[in-house]
């Protein structure tokens, strides 16, 4: 199966998530479960999809705290034998996460700048001045140098991140991916699935265009059919 497509289960609870996974069947091999489902049985769903259905799981928690806390949280998650876990891309957070997952196959992905954010949002948060794409690429370089297994960035920065020396052998996962003609929703820095992969992404994350479709499996297969050959 083509695991380059990661479908985001952006649903309120595990019951709805499991129903969607059932409807998608063998069309999708890789799922993202995020904070929105955490209190609705998200970890239980992640474990069931991984252990009982053989799916790959990306747990999108975006951990950010002092080193000891991040290390302990990641150590707990690593016991679930999942595939990807996100933390904020600050170097000290990345190093703590790597300590927490030591000895396991869990991949730590560092969040650079959220795909729903633009320069005005950075100004409101008092983030350093400068072009948002430049800031994203610099955060990626620093996170990878700190030991991240990969980064989360918008598809608009994928090519520049892939060109970084620090990115050799590392993963680039891109949310903010929208099939041609799909509504952008709350995303601000987007690209099509084919463009994101052509620019260097290893995996694309697609949520609403799949789970909100009348036929989610058909929507997922349509996206997969439009991806470039490996």
C-alpha positions as CSV (number, residue, x, y, z in Angstrom):
1,X,0.0,0.0,0.0
2,X,1.0,3.6,-0.6
3,X,1.7,5.1,2.8
4,X,2.6,8.5,1.5
5,X,-1.0,9.6,2.2
6,X,-1.8,10.1,5.9
7,X,-5.5,10.7,6.6
8,X,-6.2,12.9,9.6
9,X,-8.9,11.5,11.8
10,X,-10.1,15.0,12.9
11,X,-13.2,13.7,14.6
12,X,-14.5,14.2,18.1
13,X,-14.1,10.7,19.5
14,X,-12.8,7.2,18.9
15,X,-16.2,5.8,17.9
16,X,-16.4,8.1,15.0
17,X,-12.8,7.6,14.1
18,X,-13.2,3.8,14.1
19,X,-16.3,4.1,11.9
20,X,-14.3,6.2,9.4
21,X,-11.4,3.8,9.4
22,X,-13.9,1.0,8.7
23,X,-15.3,2.9,5.8
24,X,-11.9,3.6,4.4
25,X,-10.9,0.0,4.7
26,X,-7.8,-0.9,2.7
27,X,-7.8,2.4,0.8
28,X,-5.7,4.0,3.6
29,X,-2.7,2.6,5.5
30,X,-1.6,5.6,7.6
31,X,-3.7,7.7,10.1
32,X,-3.1,10.8,12.1
33,X,-4.7,11.2,15.5
34,X,-4.4,14.6,17.1
35,X,-5.3,16.6,20.2
36,X,-8.9,17.0,19.2
37,X,-9.6,13.3,19.9
38,X,-7.3,12.9,22.9
39,X,-10.0,13.1,25.5
40,X,-12.4,11.1,23.3
41,X,-10.4,7.9,23.3
42,X,-7.7,8.9,20.9
43,X,-4.9,6.8,22.4
44,X,-7.2,3.7,22.6
45,X,-8.1,4.2,18.9
46,X,-4.4,4.6,18.0
47,X,-3.6,1.3,19.7
48,X,-6.5,-0.6,18.1
49,X,-5.7,0.6,14.6
50,X,-2.0,-0.2,15.1
51,X,-2.2,-3.5,16.9
52,X,-5.4,-5.0,15.6
53,X,-5.7,-3.6,12.1
54,X,-2.0,-3.3,11.2
55,X,-2.2,0.5,10.3
56,X,0.5,3.0,10.8
57,X,-0.2,5.8,13.3
58,X,1.0,9.4,13.5
59,X,0.2,10.8,16.9
60,X,0.0,14.6,16.6
61,X,0.4,15.8,20.2
62,X,2.8,18.7,19.6
63,X,4.4,18.3,23.0
64,X,6.0,21.5,24.4
65,X,7.3,21.8,28.0
66,X,10.4,21.6,30.1
67,X,12.8,18.8,29.1
68,X,12.0,16.4,31.9
69,X,8.3,16.6,31.3
70,X,8.7,16.1,27.5
71,X,11.0,13.2,28.0
72,X,8.6,11.5,30.4
73,X,5.6,12.1,28.1
74,X,7.4,10.7,25.1
75,X,8.6,7.7,27.1
76,X,5.0,6.9,27.9
77,X,3.8,7.3,24.3
78,X,6.7,5.1,23.0
79,X,5.2,2.1,24.9
80,X,2.4,2.1,22.4
81,X,4.7,1.1,19.5
82,X,3.3,3.9,17.2
83,X,5.1,5.4,14.2
84,X,5.3,9.2,14.4
85,X,5.0,11.7,17.2
86,X,5.1,15.5,17.0
87,X,6.8,17.9,19.4
88,X,7.5,21.6,19.0
89,X,10.7,22.2,17.0
90,X,12.6,24.0,19.8
91,X,16.0,22.2,20.0
92,X,15.7,21.5,23.8
93,X,12.3,20.0,23.3
94,X,13.6,17.8,20.4
95,X,16.6,16.6,22.5
96,X,14.3,15.7,25.4
97,X,11.9,13.8,23.1
98,X,14.8,11.8,21.6
99,X,15.8,10.8,25.1
100,X,12.3,9.7,25.9
101,X,12.0,7.5,22.8
102,X,15.4,6.0,23.1
103,X,15.6,2.3,22.1
104,X,12.2,2.4,20.3
105,X,11.2,2.8,16.6
106,X,9.1,5.9,17.3
107,X,10.0,8.8,14.9
108,X,10.1,12.3,16.5
109,X,8.8,14.9,14.1
110,X,9.5,18.6,14.9
111,X,6.8,21.2,14.2
112,X,8.3,24.2,12.5
113,X,5.5,26.9,11.9
114,X,1.9,25.8,11.8
115,X,0.3,25.7,8.3
116,X,-2.6,27.7,9.6
117,X,-0.3,30.6,10.5
118,X,0.8,33.6,8.5
119,X,3.0,36.6,9.2
120,X,0.2,38.5,10.9
121,X,-0.2,35.6,13.4
122,X,3.6,35.6,14.1
123,X,3.4,39.4,14.7
124,X,0.6,38.9,17.2
125,X,2.6,36.3,19.0
126,X,5.7,38.5,19.1
127,X,7.8,36.1,17.0
128,X,11.0,37.4,15.4
129,X,10.5,39.6,12.3
130,X,11.2,38.1,8.9
131,X,9.7,36.1,6.1
132,X,7.6,33.2,7.4
133,X,9.1,30.8,4.9
134,X,12.7,31.7,6.0
135,X,11.7,31.3,9.7
136,X,10.2,27.9,8.9
137,X,13.3,26.7,7.1
138,X,15.6,27.9,9.9
139,X,13.5,26.2,12.6
140,X,13.6,23.0,10.5
141,X,17.4,23.2,10.3
142,X,17.8,23.7,14.0
143,X,15.4,20.9,14.9
144,X,17.1,18.5,12.6
145,X,20.5,19.5,14.0
146,X,19.1,18.8,17.5
147,X,18.3,15.2,16.4
148,X,14.7,15.2,15.1
149,X,13.8,12.3,12.8
150,X,11.9,14.7,10.6
151,X,9.9,17.9,10.5
152,X,6.4,19.1,10.0
153,X,6.2,22.0,7.6
154,X,3.9,23.5,5.0
155,X,4.4,22.1,1.4
156,X,5.5,25.6,0.4
157,X,8.7,25.1,2.4
158,X,9.3,21.5,1.5
159,X,11.8,22.1,-1.3
160,X,14.0,24.4,0.7
161,X,14.0,22.1,3.7
162,X,14.8,19.1,1.5
163,X,17.8,21.0,0.2
164,X,19.2,21.5,3.7
165,X,22.3,19.4,4.6
166,X,20.6,18.6,7.9
167,X,17.7,17.0,6.0
168,X,19.6,14.2,4.5
169,X,17.9,10.9,5.4
170,X,15.2,12.8,7.4
171,X,11.4,12.9,7.0
172,X,9.4,15.8,5.7
173,X,5.7,15.6,6.5
174,X,3.4,18.2,5.1
175,X,-0.1,19.2,6.4
176,X,-1.9,22.0,4.5
177,X,-2.3,19.7,1.5
178,X,-5.5,20.2,-0.5
179,X,-6.5,18.4,-3.7
180,X,-7.2,20.7,-6.7
181,X,-10.5,22.4,-6.2
182,X,-10.9,21.6,-2.5
183,X,-11.7,24.3,0.1
184,X,-8.7,25.6,2.0
185,X,-10.5,25.7,5.3
186,X,-8.3,27.0,8.1
187,X,-5.1,26.4,6.1
188,X,-3.1,29.3,4.8
189,X,0.1,27.8,3.2
190,X,-1.1,25.0,1.0
191,X,-0.3,23.0,-2.1
192,X,-1.7,20.0,-4.0
193,X,-0.6,16.5,-3.0
194,X,1.4,15.9,-6.2
195,X,3.2,19.3,-5.7
196,X,4.1,18.6,-2.1
197,X,5.7,15.3,-2.9
198,X,7.5,16.7,-6.0
199,X,9.0,19.4,-3.7
200,X,10.4,16.8,-1.3
201,X,7.8,15.7,1.1
202,X,7.8,12.1,2.2
203,X,4.2,12.1,3.5
204,X,1.2,14.3,3.0
205,X,-1.5,14.8,5.6
206,X,-5.1,15.2,4.3
207,X,-8.1,15.5,6.6
208,X,-11.3,17.2,5.6
209,X,-11.3,16.4,1.9
210,X,-11.3,12.8,2.8
211,X,-13.4,12.5,6.0
212,X,-16.0,15.0,4.9
213,X,-16.5,13.3,1.5
214,X,-19.7,11.4,0.7
215,X,-17.5,8.4,-0.1
216,X,-14.2,8.8,2.0
217,X,-12.6,5.7,0.4
218,X,-13.2,7.0,-3.1
219,X,-11.8,10.4,-2.1
220,X,-8.7,8.8,-0.7
221,X,-8.2,6.6,-3.7
222,X,-8.6,9.6,-6.0
223,X,-5.8,11.4,-4.1
224,X,-3.5,8.3,-4.3
225,X,-4.2,8.0,-8.0
226,X,-2.9,11.5,-8.5
227,X,0.4,11.0,-6.7
228,X,3.6,10.8,-8.7
229,X,5.3,7.4,-9.0
230,X,7.7,6.6,-6.2
